[in-house]
Amino acid sequence: MRDKRFKAEHLGGSLSLTNHRLLAIWAADCVEHALSLFTNEYPEDDRPRKAVEAARAWSRGEIPVGEARAAAINSHASAREAELEPAQFIARAAGHAAGTAHMADHAPNAALYVIMAIKALSIQDDKDLLVEKEREWQRQQLAEGIKALLRKFYEQ
């Protein structure tokens, strides 16, 4: 069941357009912070980068939801084609960032997939420290308007 706090006002929910856009920006920030984990392995595949750009463009009102959603679908296709697990996770993260335009509750999934990529790359000794550093970085990027929405995500 979807979290009702992420339901947009125009659909009868409580999420303002401003906060919806802040979620998309935050999700794009989270992915962009780790996008090199994909681009270093697959430099010819620009679908995840385009998904991040689409999330940002939607948040500025430059493209419609459908265009952002198409970029999300393309990024998820890129994830299915990638052979390396960390790159798959980053492509999924980018898809969720762009998908935030369509459904705001995709935003936390973008951050979570970045964490999964870091876990997949890290050796056991460093894993917990690197994951906590990334989670802290993600928390620091949260705009005031969306901190309360994502509090539960960071308490897990």
Backbone bond lengths (Angstrom), bond angles and torsions (degrees), N, CA, C in turn:
res aa  C-N    CA-C-N  psi(-1)  N-CA   C-N-CA  omega(-1)  CA-C   N-CA-C  phi
1 M - - - 1.454 - - 1.530 108.86 -
2 R 1.284 116.03 136.02 1.458 121.71 -178.69 1.525 111.19 -75.60
3 D 1.315 114.58 147.94 1.462 122.03 178.18 1.533 108.07 -73.76
4 K 1.312 116.66 118.43 1.469 121.69 -175.79 1.531 113.18 -63.86
5 R 1.332 117.18 -22.14 1.469 119.67 179.26 1.529 111.99 -65.88
6 F 1.339 116.33 -17.90 1.458 120.86 -179.30 1.530 112.52 -96.10
7 K 1.308 117.17 5.62 1.469 121.28 179.56 1.525 109.37 -82.34
8 A 1.320 116.11 126.43 1.466 122.73 -175.78 1.532 111.83 -65.68
9 E 1.317 114.84 148.64 1.472 121.04 178.93 1.521 112.19 -56.22
10 H 1.329 116.80 -40.92 1.468 118.68 -177.30 1.530 112.31 -68.30
11 L 1.336 116.43 -9.73 1.461 121.27 176.09 1.534 111.57 -107.33
12 G 1.338 115.44 10.86 1.455 120.43 178.31 1.520 114.21 94.30
13 G 1.333 117.12 6.81 1.459 120.91 179.19 1.515 111.69 -95.77
14 S 1.323 115.02 -167.44 1.465 120.14 -177.11 1.528 113.89 -107.78
15 L 1.324 118.29 -2.43 1.464 121.05 -176.77 1.530 110.23 -79.06
16 S 1.322 115.37 116.41 1.466 119.75 178.96 1.527 110.15 -71.01
17 L 1.310 116.39 157.20 1.458 121.19 176.60 1.529 110.34 -60.55
18 T 1.315 116.94 -38.58 1.472 120.38 178.09 1.523 110.80 -58.69
19 N 1.327 117.00 -49.10 1.462 119.84 -179.49 1.527 112.31 -69.47
20 H 1.323 116.71 -32.65 1.464 120.54 175.53 1.534 108.86 -61.69
21 R 1.299 116.32 -44.79 1.470 120.43 178.64 1.531 111.41 -66.30
22 L 1.322 117.28 -37.51 1.473 120.29 176.85 1.525 110.97 -63.55
23 L 1.326 117.08 -36.54 1.463 120.17 176.25 1.528 110.99 -63.23
24 A 1.331 116.57 -42.16 1.471 120.03 179.23 1.531 111.20 -65.41
25 I 1.312 117.06 -40.61 1.465 120.80 178.04 1.525 110.12 -63.42
26 W 1.328 116.54 -46.00 1.465 120.91 179.95 1.525 110.74 -61.41
27 A 1.325 117.07 -44.76 1.466 120.71 179.13 1.524 110.18 -61.22
28 A 1.324 117.45 -42.92 1.467 121.05 177.76 1.528 110.93 -63.32
29 D 1.324 116.85 -41.03 1.467 120.71 177.09 1.523 110.90 -59.35
30 C 1.321 116.43 -45.72 1.469 120.83 -179.33 1.527 110.95 -59.60
31 V 1.316 116.61 -45.05 1.466 120.03 -178.93 1.521 110.88 -69.38
32 E 1.315 116.19 -45.17 1.461 119.60 -177.74 1.533 111.15 -59.55
33 H 1.312 116.52 -33.25 1.466 122.30 178.46 1.528 111.58 -59.63
34 A 1.329 117.70 -27.52 1.464 122.00 -176.83 1.526 113.29 -122.11
35 L 1.319 117.63 8.76 1.468 121.32 -174.26 1.528 112.70 -58.35
36 S 1.314 117.53 -28.59 1.472 119.98 -179.96 1.529 111.77 -61.98
37 L 1.326 118.31 -22.17 1.463 120.43 176.33 1.525 110.83 -63.93
38 F 1.312 116.57 -23.64 1.466 121.63 173.73 1.530 110.89 -93.28
39 T 1.320 116.27 -52.07 1.473 119.61 -171.34 1.527 112.91 -66.66
40 N 1.332 117.94 -27.95 1.467 119.10 176.97 1.528 111.55 -67.32
41 E 1.315 116.71 -29.37 1.467 121.42 -178.96 1.530 112.75 -91.59
42 Y 1.314 116.43 -31.82 1.468 121.79 -176.04 1.533 109.80 -132.85
43 P 1.332 117.09 67.04 1.472 119.83 -174.01 1.532 114.70 -64.55
44 E 1.310 117.64 -20.99 1.468 120.69 -179.26 1.525 113.03 -83.58
45 D 1.317 117.05 -16.22 1.467 121.48 -176.33 1.528 109.28 -95.57
46 D 1.312 115.93 107.31 1.471 120.08 -176.61 1.531 113.49 -99.40
47 R 1.314 118.02 8.13 1.467 120.05 -176.87 1.530 113.41 -62.78
48 P 1.331 120.24 -43.54 1.472 117.77 176.51 1.535 112.72 -63.69
49 R 1.321 117.39 -40.68 1.468 119.79 177.78 1.522 110.26 -62.77
50 K 1.333 116.91 -41.07 1.466 120.37 178.16 1.529 111.51 -64.83
51 A 1.324 117.00 -32.64 1.465 119.83 177.16 1.526 110.58 -67.04
52 V 1.326 116.69 -40.93 1.465 120.29 176.70 1.527 109.64 -63.13
53 E 1.313 116.46 -43.58 1.469 120.50 178.06 1.528 110.61 -62.15
54 A 1.323 117.01 -38.55 1.470 120.77 179.51 1.526 110.86 -65.28
55 A 1.332 116.88 -40.78 1.467 119.78 177.47 1.524 109.94 -59.12
56 R 1.313 116.32 -44.02 1.471 120.39 179.62 1.537 111.26 -67.37
57 A 1.324 116.14 -43.00 1.469 119.63 -179.98 1.526 110.76 -62.89
58 W 1.349 117.39 -41.87 1.463 119.65 177.62 1.528 109.84 -62.43
59 S 1.321 117.09 -41.53 1.470 119.91 -177.47 1.529 111.77 -64.50
60 R 1.329 116.51 -24.27 1.480 120.75 176.85 1.528 112.01 -91.56
61 G 1.333 116.77 0.00 1.459 120.88 -179.74 1.520 113.54 77.80
62 E 1.317 117.67 19.30 1.466 121.77 -175.98 1.527 113.63 -88.48
63 I 1.325 117.20 -22.78 1.466 120.07 178.66 1.529 108.77 -134.39
64 P 1.325 117.06 155.32 1.472 119.80 177.72 1.528 111.05 -79.64
65 V 1.306 115.63 165.91 1.462 122.41 179.59 1.531 111.02 -54.46
66 G 1.312 116.84 -43.11 1.470 120.51 -177.47 1.517 112.83 -58.34
67 E 1.309 117.15 -36.94 1.468 120.98 179.26 1.538 110.10 -70.22
68 A 1.311 116.87 -40.69 1.465 120.25 176.72 1.529 109.90 -65.22
69 R 1.296 116.30 -40.56 1.473 120.40 179.92 1.525 110.87 -63.85
70 A 1.330 117.45 -39.54 1.468 120.52 177.33 1.531 110.58 -62.67
71 A 1.320 116.83 -39.73 1.469 120.48 177.44 1.533 109.96 -64.37
72 A 1.322 116.91 -37.59 1.462 120.90 177.60 1.524 110.77 -62.65
73 I 1.305 116.42 -46.46 1.470 121.36 179.87 1.526 110.18 -60.85
74 N 1.318 116.91 -42.07 1.466 120.78 178.77 1.523 111.76 -64.33
75 S 1.316 117.01 -37.89 1.459 120.02 178.83 1.531 110.77 -67.85
76 H 1.315 116.73 -38.19 1.474 119.78 176.90 1.534 110.53 -66.03
77 A 1.330 117.13 -34.00 1.476 120.15 174.75 1.528 109.75 -63.75
78 S 1.311 116.09 -40.11 1.460 120.82 176.71 1.530 110.62 -60.33
79 A 1.314 117.27 -40.41 1.470 121.57 178.15 1.528 110.74 -61.40
80 R 1.321 116.65 -41.65 1.462 119.96 -179.96 1.531 111.41 -65.94
81 E 1.324 117.22 -30.15 1.461 121.20 -178.06 1.529 112.79 -84.66
82 A 1.306 118.19 -23.59 1.468 121.75 -178.56 1.529 109.40 -70.12
83 E 1.308 115.97 141.72 1.462 120.73 179.69 1.525 112.27 -91.83
84 L 1.316 117.43 -28.58 1.462 121.13 -175.97 1.516 110.59 -89.53
85 E 1.333 115.89 127.81 1.456 121.26 -174.70 1.532 113.84 -57.47
86 P 1.338 120.40 -45.90 1.471 118.44 179.37 1.532 112.22 -59.27
87 A 1.325 117.09 -39.17 1.463 120.45 177.85 1.524 110.85 -66.41
88 Q 1.326 117.06 -38.36 1.468 120.59 176.51 1.525 110.04 -58.37
89 F 1.337 115.62 -45.52 1.463 120.07 -178.71 1.529 111.55 -63.36
90 I 1.322 117.42 -39.55 1.472 120.15 179.80 1.527 110.23 -67.57
91 A 1.319 117.35 -41.24 1.466 119.73 177.61 1.534 110.51 -63.48
92 R 1.331 117.31 -37.96 1.464 120.63 175.66 1.530 109.95 -64.95
93 A 1.337 116.08 -42.40 1.470 120.19 178.28 1.523 110.53 -58.13
94 A 1.318 116.48 -44.73 1.463 120.55 179.60 1.522 110.78 -63.74
95 G 1.328 116.79 -38.89 1.463 120.25 176.88 1.521 111.83 -61.92
96 H 1.322 116.18 -39.40 1.466 119.67 178.46 1.531 111.37 -71.04
97 A 1.322 117.21 -34.11 1.472 119.18 176.92 1.530 109.71 -60.80
98 A 1.322 116.45 -49.07 1.472 119.92 178.66 1.519 110.88 -67.39
99 G 1.333 117.08 -36.23 1.460 121.84 179.20 1.517 113.65 -65.39
100 T 1.323 116.79 -17.35 1.461 121.18 177.75 1.526 111.19 -59.63
101 A 1.317 117.56 -29.69 1.466 120.43 177.22 1.530 110.59 -60.33
102 H 1.318 116.20 -37.47 1.466 122.33 -178.29 1.530 111.46 -81.38
103 M 1.328 115.84 -46.17 1.470 122.17 -178.21 1.527 107.14 -138.25
104 A 1.304 116.70 113.15 1.462 121.61 -173.44 1.523 113.43 -59.19
105 D 1.324 117.17 -27.71 1.461 118.66 -178.00 1.525 113.91 -75.24
106 H 1.322 117.03 4.85 1.468 120.23 170.40 1.531 110.99 -75.62
107 A 1.308 118.47 -22.09 1.471 121.65 -175.57 1.528 113.21 -56.12
108 P 1.332 119.77 -49.45 1.472 118.20 179.56 1.526 112.72 -62.39
109 N 1.335 116.39 -29.71 1.466 119.33 178.36 1.521 111.68 -66.29
110 A 1.323 117.19 -33.33 1.465 119.78 176.44 1.527 109.52 -60.26
111 A 1.324 116.47 -47.44 1.466 120.72 179.50 1.524 110.97 -64.52
112 L 1.323 116.92 -40.73 1.459 121.23 -178.92 1.530 111.58 -63.83
113 Y 1.319 117.41 -41.84 1.465 119.96 178.56 1.533 111.95 -65.57
114 V 1.323 117.23 -32.34 1.468 119.27 173.91 1.528 109.29 -63.27
115 I 1.315 116.99 -44.08 1.467 121.36 177.82 1.534 109.95 -60.02
116 M 1.309 117.30 -42.42 1.459 120.98 179.28 1.523 111.31 -62.43
117 A 1.334 117.18 -38.01 1.469 120.85 177.83 1.524 110.31 -64.02
118 I 1.312 116.61 -42.50 1.466 120.53 179.46 1.526 110.30 -65.20
119 K 1.318 117.18 -41.54 1.463 120.29 176.71 1.522 111.20 -61.00
120 A 1.328 116.88 -41.44 1.462 121.28 -178.23 1.531 111.79 -67.05
121 L 1.300 117.17 -29.35 1.469 121.87 -178.86 1.515 113.98 -86.50
122 S 1.288 117.03 -25.15 1.463 121.66 -168.91 1.518 112.41 -84.77
123 I 1.328 115.01 145.01 1.454 119.13 171.23 1.523 107.82 -77.78
124 Q 1.293 116.49 155.80 1.461 121.23 -172.40 1.530 113.00 -52.63
125 D 1.332 117.96 -41.59 1.462 120.80 -176.32 1.530 112.72 -62.50
126 D 1.317 116.99 -33.86 1.462 121.54 -175.71 1.525 113.81 -97.30
127 K 1.310 116.92 -14.30 1.461 121.62 -168.89 1.529 113.18 -54.74
128 D 1.317 117.55 -53.28 1.462 120.17 -176.16 1.523 111.87 -61.78
129 L 1.318 116.99 -42.15 1.464 121.10 179.86 1.523 111.02 -64.95
130 L 1.323 117.46 -45.86 1.467 120.91 -179.23 1.527 111.88 -65.30
131 V 1.313 116.27 -40.17 1.465 120.01 178.22 1.525 109.92 -64.72
132 E 1.336 117.70 -44.86 1.463 119.78 -179.96 1.526 111.36 -64.53
133 K 1.317 117.61 -37.56 1.474 120.66 176.99 1.528 110.59 -63.07
134 E 1.320 116.69 -41.72 1.466 120.19 179.29 1.523 110.84 -67.45
135 R 1.315 117.26 -44.35 1.466 120.24 178.83 1.526 110.29 -60.58
136 E 1.321 117.43 -40.63 1.466 120.65 178.25 1.533 110.25 -65.12
137 W 1.323 116.85 -41.45 1.467 120.23 177.66 1.530 108.98 -60.12
138 Q 1.321 117.11 -46.21 1.465 121.19 179.38 1.528 110.81 -59.61
139 R 1.320 116.86 -44.91 1.480 120.35 178.78 1.522 111.02 -59.58
140 Q 1.313 117.24 -40.21 1.465 121.10 -178.34 1.528 112.32 -66.63
141 Q 1.310 118.14 -20.82 1.469 121.82 -179.40 1.521 112.71 -84.37
142 L 1.326 117.09 -11.13 1.467 120.44 -175.86 1.525 111.59 -66.40
143 A 1.300 115.35 127.46 1.466 120.89 173.47 1.527 108.29 -73.43
144 E 1.301 116.39 153.06 1.469 122.33 -176.75 1.530 112.20 -52.47
145 G 1.319 117.25 -41.63 1.465 121.06 -175.18 1.516 115.05 -65.33
146 I 1.334 118.01 -19.30 1.469 119.81 -176.35 1.530 113.70 -116.05
147 K 1.318 117.74 0.64 1.469 119.91 -179.95 1.522 112.04 -58.20
148 A 1.304 117.13 -45.49 1.467 120.27 -177.93 1.529 111.20 -65.11
149 L 1.325 117.35 -36.55 1.462 121.10 178.81 1.523 111.82 -60.78
150 L 1.320 116.64 -35.78 1.454 121.11 -173.42 1.521 114.03 -102.91
151 R 1.308 116.79 4.29 1.472 120.55 -179.86 1.519 111.09 -56.08
152 K 1.321 117.49 -45.99 1.472 121.73 -178.48 1.540 110.36 -61.07
153 F 1.307 117.29 -37.49 1.473 122.16 179.83 1.526 110.00 -60.63
154 Y 1.310 118.00 -38.85 1.454 120.69 -176.76 1.528 113.68 -90.57
155 E 1.316 117.14 -4.94 1.466 119.78 175.79 1.526 111.07 -88.16
156 Q 1.311 117.95 -10.32 1.473 121.93 -178.19 1.514 111.04 -74.41
